[in-house]
Amino acid sequence: MKHVCELVERELRSSTVVSAWLGFGDPLFLQFVKASRTRSDLPESDAAHCKLDTNFATWSVEGIVNGNQERDTRIHLESICQSLLDAVVHEVEVSEDGQLTLRFDGGRVLTVAPWPREEGLSDAWSLSLCDEKILEVSNAGQIAIVERHIPIRDWFAAK
């Protein structure tokens, strides 16, 4: 997992959250660019920035606005998304069980915890890397780095 943490840190450290939104069922999506860029500089190509997708994981935020995906209303979760805009990543941690922790400026902390393995094998969270690949972490602690064109159902097929 150390290699994964180093990869995620290399991609996200000193990056700024330029977009944050919720999907159906409240997964969190964050888009990052290097801190030298701003939202108005946002590149049109997905390859020019990183995107964090939470899927079969729960997420929570501590900081300016506190909240937890499992207990808060969608309206509150949307305000949490807004509180992450323009946040700069200062520290990255990936635990052995695949939990992701991002520490931002201003004391904000995002934690993404994979669902229990008993729920079935699934993609907990992924990071679209700036080199046209996707780093995927399953709820079983599996890691895959795949080309963007590979369907999600095949991410862990060879594992």
Beta strands, then each sheet from edge to edge (+ up, - down):
strand 1: 15-22
strand 2: 28-34
strand 3: 50-54
strand 4: 57-62
strand 5: 67-68
strand 6: 89-94
strand 7: 100-104
strand 8: 109-114
strand 9: 123-128
strand 10: 133-138
strand 11: 143-147
sheet 1: 1+ 2- 3+ 9- 10+ 11-
sheet 2: 5+ 4- 8+ 7- 6+
end
